Structures are given as C-alpha cells and as structure tokens.
Amino acid sequence: MFFRLILAVLVFLAITSLVHLYIFQRLVDPLIAPVDRNVGIAAVGALWMMTIVGFPLARAVPRSLRSLLEVVMFTWMGFAYLLMLVCVATLPVSAVLNLMGRSEGVLAVFVLGVSSVLAWRSIAKVLRPEKLCYQVIPVDKYVSKELENLTAVVLSDVHVAGLVGGERMKRLAKKVNELKPDLIFVTGDLVDGSVKQLRNAVLPLAEIRATHGVYYVTGNHEFYSNPKQWRDFCAKELGWNVLSNGAHQIEIGEHLINVFGIEDRSWLRQPNGLIRKDTRLEQAAANISQDDRKRGLNILLAHQPKDARCVEDFPWMDVQVSGHTHGGQFWPLHFFVYRDQTYNTGLYTIKKTRTRLYVSEGTGFWGPPMRLGTSCEISILRFVSGKGKENLLEA
C-alpha cells in the first residue's frame, strides 16, 4: 500500500511537471520578451507548486479558506486541461511554424482565446441548476402497477467540499423535494473532507424527503476521510438509511422492494495493505430470503459501475444504480472511463446477466468547477415490467 501511494505521487508529480513545462513552452515563452522570461518561469512555477501542495492543504484548513484555495487551484487545473486539449489539436500548425522558423505568438493567442471560451462555457454548466434526467428502466420480471407508479430520485457524486457548500445543498434539497419522490438513492461520493470540516455544509440535506426513505452507500471519496464517521453522520444527523453491505425491505401494500447497498470497492483494502475477499454483495443479501428475492423488486446501490461484475453470481438482481464516472466530466475523458469501468453513463444491461444498470453522470463535480460535454444531473427513475426500449420520460 505504501509503495503504491509513493508511485501514485511520483506519477502525479511527473504529469503535472510535464504539463506546466509544455504550457510554458507553447503559450508563455512565445508571448513574452526575453528579459521577462524569468518572470514567466516564476509564474508558471507558482501555478505548478499550487497544484502540488493544494490537495493536502485544502483538507487541513478551515472550510472558508478551503473555498478560496479551491477556486484558484481547481480553476487553474481545469483551464490547464483545456489549454492542453487545444494545444494537442493545434500541434500540426505548431509543427509547421517550427519548420518554417516562424514565431508561435499568434497561435498562442488563438489557443488562449479558444481555451478561455471553453472554460467559460464549462464553468457555466456547473453554475446552472442540475439537469433533470427522467429514465424508464424496463425490468425483466413482473412489476405491479403500484411499483411502476413509484419514482426514485438518484443523487450521486455531490462532492461537498470547498466549492460545493451549504447554499448549493439548500437549493438541491428544495429541488429534490419539489419532485415529491417515493425513494431517494444517494450512491456515494457525497463529500470530499472530514465530518468536522464539512458537517455544516452537508446538514441542509437532512431536509430531503421521500415517501419510503433515503438510502445511502459510500463512494471512494468517503474512504479518504473516515467512512465510519460519515456513515454515522448520515444515519444519525441526516436520518438516512445507511446500507453498509446490507439490505432494507420496503413493503408497499402486498408488494415488496428489496434495496441492497454495498460499500465502495475501497472497503476491500485493509489497513495492513492486504485485499479482502469480495463478499460485499453476499453479506448484503444474507438476510433476504429466496422467496422475498423472487417476489420483490431487487435494487442494488453500488458506487462504481464496475461492481456489475459482482452481479453475475446473483442472477435474481433486477437493477443496479451507480455513479462515480461523472460521464467523464471533461470530454474526451469518457474513453478512459470505459477502459476502467466498462460502463459510463445512462442505461445498460449488464453483460452475461438480465440485470439493468443505470449510471448517473453525477449531481455535482470533482476538482475543476467545469463540465465539458457532460452535465450535473438529478436522475428520476421509474421501474416497469418488460424488456421495452429505454425511452426517456417526458419531463
């Protein structure tokens, strides 16, 4: 575990160093006079240093200071990504100019201009209200009319931290309650920090209401900040049903919904560095009888879509609801998401099973307050009988 952490830090240092060196070479050096070169080096070096020390520092300072730090740090990181994206797209032009011995000053201005427009549009996407995504999920079993009429709201990857705070949570709680949901699923990555630092920012979510309750599972980011404390907080102070490799049964008249919830995959890593045998879903299903599985609608909450591989051994599972991917958040990072998770966003049928998988693009964002090609969303699900087309409901 220790060596893996050291390797990750070294890779991060190498990537950020190369990115800042390249930005200096392509965009700063062509636009400054030789006498000001040291000033340019110092400025880019300061931005590089901020990305290095910013992450640990943000979790150590009071939340008010964290907000200021993250505005600068994450906005620069997002802008640097967009600069690299446009730099890569304009590489052929840069190569021609170098062969001709011409200055890249005009090209540098073009790259900065296009990146600025993309940054403005990307920031605007996270500032506007969350998009409502209505999705019908056809289930490969009989679903009663009473259950078909239910709506389940999905919140995922809210990422309360320095840039996502109490005011946004008040707005989110109000918007969710206006939907009058029957069920609410919170599928992990609720926070990025400790209970001590973020408690007041998360508390407005205690106001969200659903006829049959709120159900919560951890994401990988809770495991960076004491997941037990967050589970206790969500259960005691928010009043949510916390599913830690467990299940909850909901009886609606003569009908039954079984909600299963498993810890994020980070739970598999033990403090001593060893990996636990993956018995999460087995534990969650232990107290639900075969008869109840057969007659009920079985819904699994699992933060990462790749946990769909667990479902292959549980063919009675009807639906899995996940998040984690953010839809890639920045185009074209969704290609890397597919390689890691197999599933990215929207509705799928899990390979080798009859189980449906719905993946949310995320209610918030992580890191840079930007989205390119994706949206912050609140998903509203309905579960119906049959194998019909995965049509979107009318909003």
C-alpha positions as CSV (number, residue, x, y, z in Angstrom):
1,M,0.0,0.0,0.0
2,F,2.8,2.4,0.9
3,F,4.7,1.7,-2.3
4,R,1.6,2.1,-4.4
5,L,1.0,5.5,-2.7
6,I,4.6,6.6,-3.4
7,L,4.2,5.5,-7.1
8,A,1.0,7.5,-7.4
9,V,2.6,10.6,-6.0
10,L,5.6,10.3,-8.4
11,V,3.3,9.8,-11.4
12,F,1.3,12.8,-10.4
13,L,4.4,14.9,-10.0
14,A,5.7,13.8,-13.4
15,I,2.5,14.5,-15.2
16,T,1.9,18.0,-13.7
17,S,5.6,18.9,-14.3
18,L,5.4,18.0,-17.9
19,V,2.1,19.8,-18.4
20,H,3.4,23.0,-16.9
21,L,6.6,22.8,-18.9
22,Y,4.7,22.3,-22.1
23,I,2.3,25.2,-21.4
24,F,5.3,27.4,-20.8
25,Q,7.0,26.4,-24.0
26,R,3.9,26.6,-26.2
27,L,2.0,29.5,-24.7
28,V,4.1,31.7,-22.4
29,D,7.5,31.8,-24.0
30,P,6.3,32.9,-27.4
31,L,4.4,35.8,-25.9
32,I,7.0,37.4,-23.5
33,A,10.1,39.3,-24.1
34,P,13.4,37.6,-23.3
35,V,14.0,40.0,-20.4
36,D,10.7,38.8,-18.8
37,R,11.4,35.1,-19.2
38,N,12.3,34.6,-15.6
39,V,9.0,36.2,-14.6
40,G,7.1,33.8,-16.8
41,I,9.0,30.9,-15.4
42,A,8.2,32.0,-11.8
43,A,4.5,32.5,-12.6
44,V,4.2,29.0,-14.2
45,G,6.3,27.5,-11.4
46,A,3.9,29.1,-8.8
47,L,0.9,27.5,-10.5
48,W,2.6,24.2,-10.6
49,M,3.5,24.4,-6.9
50,M,-0.1,25.2,-6.1
51,T,-1.3,22.0,-7.7
52,I,1.2,20.1,-5.7
53,V,0.5,21.5,-2.2
54,G,-3.1,22.4,-2.7
55,F,-4.7,19.0,-2.2
56,P,-3.3,18.2,1.3
57,L,-3.6,21.9,2.3
58,A,-7.3,22.1,1.4
59,R,-8.2,19.3,3.8
60,A,-6.2,20.8,6.6
61,V,-7.5,24.4,6.7
62,P,-11.0,25.7,7.7
63,R,-13.6,25.4,5.1
64,S,-13.7,29.2,4.4
65,L,-10.0,29.1,3.4
66,R,-10.5,25.9,1.6
67,S,-13.1,27.5,-0.7
68,L,-10.7,30.3,-1.6
69,L,-7.9,27.9,-2.2
70,E,-10.0,25.6,-4.4
71,V,-11.3,28.4,-6.5
72,V,-7.8,29.3,-7.6
73,M,-6.3,25.8,-7.6
74,F,-9.1,23.9,-9.4
75,T,-10.0,26.6,-11.8
76,W,-6.4,26.7,-12.9
77,M,-6.3,22.9,-13.2
78,G,-9.4,22.9,-15.4
79,F,-8.0,25.7,-17.5
80,A,-4.7,23.9,-17.9
81,Y,-6.5,20.8,-19.1
82,L,-8.4,22.9,-21.7
83,L,-5.1,24.6,-22.8
84,M,-3.6,21.1,-23.3
85,L,-6.6,20.0,-25.2
86,V,-6.4,22.9,-27.6
87,C,-2.6,22.6,-27.8
88,V,-2.9,19.0,-28.9
89,A,-5.5,19.9,-31.5
90,T,-3.2,22.6,-32.9
91,L,0.0,20.5,-32.9
92,P,0.2,20.3,-36.8
93,V,0.1,24.1,-37.0
94,S,2.8,24.3,-34.4
95,A,5.0,21.8,-36.2
96,V,4.7,23.7,-39.5
97,L,5.6,27.0,-37.8
98,N,8.6,25.4,-36.2
99,L,9.8,24.0,-39.5
100,M,9.4,27.4,-41.1
101,G,11.3,29.1,-38.2
102,R,8.2,31.3,-37.5
103,S,7.0,32.6,-34.1
104,E,4.1,30.8,-32.5
105,G,2.9,34.0,-30.8
106,V,-0.3,34.3,-32.9
107,L,-1.0,30.6,-32.4
108,A,-0.5,31.0,-28.7
109,V,-3.1,33.8,-28.6
110,F,-5.5,31.6,-30.6
111,V,-5.1,28.7,-28.1
112,L,-5.6,31.0,-25.1
113,G,-8.7,32.5,-26.7
114,V,-10.3,29.2,-27.6
115,S,-9.5,27.7,-24.2
116,S,-11.0,30.8,-22.5
117,V,-14.3,30.3,-24.4
118,L,-14.4,26.6,-23.5
119,A,-13.6,27.4,-19.8
120,W,-16.4,30.0,-19.7
121,R,-18.9,27.5,-21.1
122,S,-17.7,24.7,-18.9
123,I,-18.0,26.8,-15.7
124,A,-21.5,27.9,-16.8
125,K,-22.6,24.3,-16.9
126,V,-21.8,23.7,-13.2
127,L,-23.3,27.0,-12.1
128,R,-26.7,26.5,-13.6
129,P,-29.3,24.3,-11.9
130,E,-28.9,20.5,-12.1
131,K,-30.4,18.9,-15.2
132,L,-33.4,16.6,-14.5
133,C,-32.9,13.2,-16.3
134,Y,-36.0,11.1,-16.5
135,Q,-35.4,7.4,-17.2
136,V,-37.7,4.4,-17.5
137,I,-36.0,1.1,-16.6
138,P,-37.6,-2.0,-18.1
139,V,-37.2,-4.8,-15.6
140,D,-37.0,-8.5,-16.7
141,K,-39.8,-9.6,-14.4
142,Y,-43.4,-8.7,-13.4
143,V,-43.7,-5.3,-11.7
144,S,-47.0,-4.4,-10.2
145,K,-48.8,-1.2,-11.2
146,E,-48.3,0.1,-7.7
147,L,-44.5,-0.2,-8.1
148,E,-44.5,1.1,-11.6
149,N,-46.0,4.4,-10.4
150,L,-43.2,5.0,-8.0
151,T,-40.4,7.4,-8.7
152,A,-36.8,7.1,-7.4
153,V,-34.5,10.1,-7.3
154,V,-30.8,9.4,-7.7
155,L,-28.2,11.8,-6.2
156,S,-24.6,10.8,-6.8
157,D,-21.1,12.3,-6.6
158,V,-22.4,15.5,-4.9
159,H,-18.8,16.2,-3.7
160,V,-19.5,18.7,-0.9
161,A,-16.1,20.4,-0.4
162,G,-14.7,23.9,-0.8
163,L,-16.6,24.8,-4.0
164,V,-19.8,22.9,-3.2
165,G,-21.3,24.1,0.1
166,G,-24.3,24.7,2.2
167,E,-26.1,27.1,-0.1
168,R,-25.9,24.7,-3.0
169,M,-27.2,21.9,-0.7
170,K,-30.2,24.0,0.3
171,R,-31.0,24.6,-3.3
172,L,-30.6,20.9,-4.0
173,A,-32.8,19.8,-1.1
174,K,-35.5,22.2,-2.3
175,K,-35.4,20.9,-5.9
176,V,-35.5,17.2,-4.8
177,N,-38.5,17.8,-2.5
178,E,-40.3,19.6,-5.3
179,L,-40.1,16.3,-7.2
180,K,-42.0,14.5,-4.4
181,P,-40.0,11.3,-4.8
182,D,-41.1,7.9,-3.4
183,L,-37.5,6.8,-2.9
184,I,-34.1,8.6,-2.9
185,F,-30.9,6.8,-3.6
186,V,-27.6,8.5,-2.7
187,T,-24.9,6.5,-4.4
188,G,-21.6,7.7,-2.8
189,D,-19.0,10.4,-3.1
190,L,-21.2,12.7,-1.1
191,V,-18.2,14.6,0.4
192,D,-14.5,15.4,0.0
193,G,-13.3,16.0,3.5
194,S,-13.9,15.3,7.2
195,V,-17.1,15.5,9.1
196,K,-15.5,18.2,11.3
197,Q,-14.8,20.3,8.2
198,L,-17.9,19.8,6.2
199,R,-20.7,19.0,8.7
200,N,-22.5,22.3,8.4
201,A,-22.3,22.3,4.6
202,V,-23.9,18.9,4.4
203,L,-26.6,19.4,7.1
204,P,-29.2,21.0,4.7
205,L,-29.6,17.6,3.1
206,A,-31.4,16.5,6.2
207,E,-34.4,18.3,4.7
208,I,-34.8,16.0,1.7
209,R,-37.8,13.8,2.0
210,A,-39.1,10.6,0.2
211,T,-42.2,8.6,1.0
212,H,-40.3,5.4,1.5
213,G,-37.0,6.9,2.7
214,V,-33.5,7.9,1.7
215,Y,-30.8,5.2,1.0
216,Y,-27.1,5.9,1.1
217,V,-23.9,3.9,0.2
218,T,-20.3,5.1,0.4
219,G,-18.2,6.1,-2.5
220,N,-14.4,6.0,-2.8
221,H,-14.1,9.6,-1.6
222,E,-15.7,8.8,1.8
223,F,-12.8,6.4,2.3
224,Y,-10.3,9.3,2.1
225,S,-12.0,10.9,5.1
226,N,-13.1,8.3,7.7
227,P,-16.0,6.5,6.1
228,K,-17.3,5.3,9.5
229,Q,-17.8,8.8,10.7
230,W,-19.7,9.7,7.5
231,R,-21.9,6.6,7.8
232,D,-22.7,7.6,11.4
233,F,-23.4,11.2,10.4
234,C,-25.7,10.2,7.5
235,A,-27.6,7.8,9.8
236,K,-27.9,10.0,12.9
237,E,-27.9,13.6,11.7
238,L,-29.4,13.3,8.2
239,G,-31.8,10.4,9.1
240,W,-30.9,8.3,6.1
241,N,-30.9,4.5,5.8
242,V,-27.2,3.7,5.5
243,L,-26.6,0.4,3.7
244,S,-23.1,-1.0,4.6
245,N,-23.1,-4.3,2.8
246,G,-26.7,-4.7,3.9
247,A,-30.3,-4.5,2.7
248,H,-33.6,-2.9,3.6
249,Q,-37.1,-4.2,2.7
250,I,-39.9,-1.8,1.7
251,E,-43.4,-3.2,1.8
252,I,-46.0,-1.3,-0.3
253,G,-49.3,-3.0,0.2
254,E,-48.8,-6.6,-0.9
255,H,-45.7,-5.7,-2.9
256,L,-42.0,-5.6,-1.9
257,I,-38.9,-3.7,-2.8
258,N,-35.5,-5.0,-1.6
259,V,-32.9,-2.3,-1.6
260,F,-29.3,-3.7,-1.3
261,G,-26.3,-1.5,-0.7
262,I,-22.6,-2.3,-0.8
263,E,-19.6,-0.3,0.3
264,D,-17.3,1.2,-2.3
265,R,-14.5,-1.0,-3.6
266,S,-12.1,0.9,-1.3
267,W,-13.6,-1.2,1.5
268,L,-11.7,-4.2,0.1
269,R,-8.4,-2.6,1.0
270,Q,-7.4,-3.3,4.6
271,P,-5.2,-1.0,6.7
272,N,-2.4,-3.6,6.5
273,G,-2.3,-3.4,2.7
274,L,-4.0,-6.7,2.1
275,I,-7.1,-7.1,0.0
276,R,-10.3,-8.6,1.5
277,K,-12.2,-11.3,-0.3
278,D,-15.1,-9.6,-2.0
279,T,-18.1,-10.8,0.0
280,R,-20.0,-7.4,-0.1
281,L,-23.0,-8.5,-2.0
282,E,-23.1,-11.8,-0.3
283,Q,-23.3,-10.1,3.0
284,A,-25.9,-7.7,1.7
285,A,-28.2,-10.5,0.5
286,A,-27.7,-12.8,3.5
287,N,-30.9,-11.7,5.4
288,I,-33.2,-11.6,2.4
289,S,-35.0,-14.9,1.8
290,Q,-35.2,-16.5,-1.6
291,D,-38.9,-16.1,-1.6
292,D,-38.6,-12.4,-1.0
293,R,-36.0,-12.0,-3.7
294,K,-38.3,-13.8,-6.1
295,R,-41.4,-11.8,-5.4
296,G,-39.7,-8.4,-4.8
297,L,-38.1,-5.8,-7.0
298,N,-34.4,-6.1,-6.2
299,I,-32.3,-2.9,-6.5
300,L,-28.6,-2.7,-5.8
301,L,-26.8,0.5,-4.9
302,A,-23.1,0.3,-5.7
303,H,-21.0,3.4,-6.2
304,Q,-18.8,2.1,-9.1
305,P,-20.3,0.6,-12.2
306,K,-17.5,-2.0,-12.4
307,D,-19.2,-3.7,-9.4
308,A,-21.6,-5.0,-12.0
309,R,-19.2,-7.9,-12.2
310,C,-20.4,-8.9,-8.7
311,V,-24.0,-9.3,-10.1
312,E,-23.0,-12.2,-12.3
313,D,-23.2,-14.5,-9.3
314,F,-26.6,-13.1,-8.2
315,P,-28.9,-13.6,-11.2
316,W,-32.0,-12.5,-9.3
317,M,-30.8,-8.9,-9.0
318,D,-33.0,-6.7,-11.2
319,V,-31.4,-3.3,-11.2
320,Q,-28.0,-1.8,-10.2
321,V,-27.8,2.0,-9.7
322,S,-24.3,3.6,-9.7
323,G,-22.4,6.8,-10.2
324,H,-18.6,7.5,-9.9
325,T,-17.9,8.2,-13.6
326,H,-19.2,11.8,-13.9
327,G,-19.8,10.7,-17.5
328,G,-16.1,11.6,-17.9
329,Q,-16.8,15.2,-16.7
330,F,-14.4,16.5,-19.4
331,W,-14.5,15.4,-23.0
332,P,-12.8,13.1,-24.1
333,L,-12.0,11.5,-20.7
334,H,-15.0,9.2,-21.1
335,F,-12.8,7.0,-23.2
336,F,-10.7,6.3,-20.2
337,V,-13.8,5.7,-18.1
338,Y,-14.9,3.0,-20.4
339,R,-11.5,1.3,-20.0
340,D,-11.7,1.4,-16.2
341,Q,-15.4,0.9,-15.6
342,T,-16.8,-0.7,-18.7
343,Y,-20.0,1.5,-18.3
344,N,-20.0,5.3,-18.5
345,T,-23.4,6.9,-18.3
346,G,-27.1,6.0,-18.9
347,L,-28.8,2.7,-19.1
348,Y,-27.3,-0.7,-19.9
349,T,-27.9,-4.4,-19.5
350,I,-25.0,-5.9,-17.5
351,K,-23.0,-8.3,-19.6
352,K,-23.9,-12.0,-19.1
353,T,-27.0,-11.1,-17.0
354,R,-30.6,-9.9,-17.2
355,T,-29.8,-7.1,-14.7
356,R,-30.3,-3.4,-15.8
357,L,-27.6,-0.9,-14.8
358,Y,-28.2,2.8,-14.6
359,V,-25.2,5.1,-14.2
360,S,-25.6,8.7,-13.2
361,E,-23.4,11.5,-14.6
362,G,-23.3,12.9,-11.1
363,T,-25.1,15.7,-9.3
364,G,-22.0,17.7,-8.6
365,F,-18.5,17.8,-9.9
366,W,-15.0,16.9,-8.7
367,G,-12.0,19.2,-8.9
368,P,-12.3,21.9,-11.5
369,P,-15.7,23.6,-11.4
370,M,-16.2,22.7,-15.0
371,R,-18.0,20.2,-17.2
372,L,-17.3,19.8,-20.9
373,G,-19.7,17.5,-22.8
374,T,-21.5,16.4,-19.5
375,S,-24.0,17.9,-17.1
376,C,-24.7,18.0,-13.3
377,E,-27.8,15.9,-13.1
378,I,-30.6,14.6,-10.8
379,S,-32.0,11.4,-12.1
380,I,-35.6,10.4,-11.8
381,L,-36.2,6.7,-12.3
382,R,-39.2,4.5,-12.8
383,F,-39.2,0.7,-12.9
384,V,-41.6,-1.0,-15.3
385,S,-42.3,-4.6,-16.5
386,G,-40.8,-5.9,-19.7
387,K,-37.8,-5.5,-22.0
388,G,-39.1,-2.5,-23.9
389,K,-36.9,0.3,-25.2
390,E,-35.1,2.5,-22.8
391,N,-37.1,5.6,-23.7
392,L,-36.8,8.8,-21.7
393,L,-39.9,10.1,-19.9
394,E,-41.2,13.5,-20.8
395,A,-40.1,16.0,-18.2
